[in-house]
Amino acid sequence: MASNTFGKLFAITTFGESHGPAIGCVVDGCPPGLAIAPDDFRHDLARRATGKSRHTSARHEADEVEILSGVYEGRTTGTPIALLIRNTDARSRDYAKIAEQFRPGHADYTYWQKYGIRDPRGGGRSSARETTMRVAAGVIAKKWLADRHGVRVQGFLSQIGDIVPDTIDLAVVEDNPFFWPDAAQVPALEAYMDALRKSGDSVGARVDVYADGLPPGWGEPVYGKLDGELAGALMSINAVKGVEIGDGFASVAQRGSQHRDPIGREGFESNHAGGILGGISTGQRVRCSVAFKPTSSLRLPVDSLDIHGEPVEVVTTGRHDPCVGIRATPICEAMVALVLMDQALRHRAQCGDVGDIIPRVPGRKP
Ligand SMILES: Cc1cc2nc3c(=O)[nH]c(=O)nc-3n(C[C@H](O)[C@H](O)[C@H](O)COP(=O)(O)O)c2cc1C
């Protein structure tokens, strides 16, 4: 299966299936000297993990990272960094009944048509278990971006169903199981999710990611645009159906006089562009917004066919997320960080000698 590698100068290759013995990745192109230890991965992997609250799947993986190569005495050596996480809580019997069925909303039918064979246990390679390794690789990118450039990448859940936050307070995002930026609404969300789970149905969600502290100049013109690569990276996450940069689809209803961001001595006066112009960072906050579809696996029966073309009724009994967007925040952050680090290294490779250009417009409007 090709296309398991992402990035140009900072490239990751992930491997493994949901119910195989392990998942892993090789991170290639990391500059030497970055301090990395197994502990660094714990925080973000725990944020992505299932089983933390009743609002996510009950599968409970330890997600302990083994660093197999590329790190010596706690520092990256510049050689490929191989990371491995063993699967410890796969229950393949949950999937025996649906092994020959095409679950609507899943990749079962398309993988079957493409490869003529598939690992049905937990969705095999198409499972969001794969995103664990994106988060692990993203930890390295986040750390390098923060250490080297002071760049911070932070995501939050910005919509569940038709509920949106009344206020956005990034300081409270880590204090609740939803990554929700409005603490006052958390009890209402708990009640909403409890009722949803009882009904056996699921719901879609939106995740926003902010990247702050970028210098102007990251990104490449034409085919390597920063916004293009962010959109592709975020779209490659399971269940994503839409990506917006800056004002995104709201731009359709705006006037040019409203959308273009005036530039004054004090800095940009607004940031409808989302921190990117011509595919290159302006130095303002980079804003991405990602739409997740509702979980397809439900207790509610649905019509489908089996691999012999016979009609079947599919009912899912395994462990599933009632809203996949809830655990997606760290995954979106990781994909943004991977793109930014790759672009930063590409910028350094081609334009490292250009130096600081004047005038430098402050990115004062987030
Ligand atoms: C964090 C995360 C968790 C997910 N968990 C589930 C799940 O429990 N049940 C499910 O049906 N789909 C889940 N998905 C979505 C499926 O992996 C995805 O819909 C499926 O592979 C088909 O791919 P597509 O939706 O990208 O076309 C999850 C996605 C993410 C990002």
The ligand as a MOL file (V3000), in Angstrom:
LIG
                    3D

  0  0  0     0  0            999 V3000
M  V30 BEGIN CTAB
M  V30 COUNTS 31 33 0 0 0
M  V30 BEGIN ATOM
M  V30 1 C -10.2720 9.9250 16.4580 0
M  V30 2 C -11.1810 9.1740 15.5580 0
M  V30 3 C -11.9050 8.1180 16.0590 0
M  V30 4 C -12.7810 7.3960 15.2510 0
M  V30 5 N -13.5240 6.4070 15.8100 0
M  V30 6 C -14.4800 5.8210 15.0690 0
M  V30 7 C -15.3710 4.8860 15.6650 0
M  V30 8 O -15.2810 4.5930 16.8600 0
M  V30 9 N -16.3270 4.3300 14.8870 0
M  V30 10 C -16.4830 4.6880 13.5700 0
M  V30 11 O -17.3980 4.2030 12.9170 0
M  V30 12 N -15.6320 5.5440 12.9710 0
M  V30 13 C -14.6550 6.1230 13.6900 0
M  V30 14 N -13.8200 7.0280 13.0850 0
M  V30 15 C -13.9750 7.3350 11.6710 0
M  V30 16 C -13.5250 6.2180 10.7390 0
M  V30 17 O -12.1670 5.8760 10.9730 0
M  V30 18 C -13.7110 6.6600 9.2870 0
M  V30 19 O -14.9630 7.2590 9.1200 0
M  V30 20 C -13.6340 5.4900 8.3350 0
M  V30 21 O -12.3350 4.9430 8.3600 0
M  V30 22 C -13.9630 5.8900 6.8850 0
M  V30 23 O -13.1120 6.8760 6.4160 0
M  V30 24 P -13.6160 8.3390 5.9940 0
M  V30 25 O -14.7210 8.7210 6.9290 0
M  V30 26 O -12.4040 9.2130 6.1660 0
M  V30 27 O -14.0900 8.2620 4.5790 0
M  V30 28 C -12.9120 7.7540 13.8920 0
M  V30 29 C -12.1550 8.8100 13.3640 0
M  V30 30 C -11.3090 9.5270 14.1800 0
M  V30 31 C -10.5360 10.6820 13.6320 0
M  V30 END ATOM
M  V30 BEGIN BOND
M  V30 1 1 1 2
M  V30 2 1 2 3
M  V30 3 2 2 30
M  V30 4 2 3 4
M  V30 5 1 4 5
M  V30 6 1 4 28
M  V30 7 2 5 6
M  V30 8 1 6 7
M  V30 9 1 6 13
M  V30 10 2 7 8
M  V30 11 1 7 9
M  V30 12 1 9 10
M  V30 13 2 10 11
M  V30 14 1 10 12
M  V30 15 2 12 13
M  V30 16 1 13 14
M  V30 17 1 14 15
M  V30 18 1 14 28
M  V30 19 1 15 16
M  V30 20 1 16 17
M  V30 21 1 16 18
M  V30 22 1 18 19
M  V30 23 1 18 20
M  V30 24 1 20 21
M  V30 25 1 20 22
M  V30 26 1 22 23
M  V30 27 1 23 24
M  V30 28 2 24 25
M  V30 29 1 24 26
M  V30 30 1 24 27
M  V30 31 2 28 29
M  V30 32 1 29 30
M  V30 33 1 30 31
M  V30 END BOND
M  V30 END CTAB
M  END
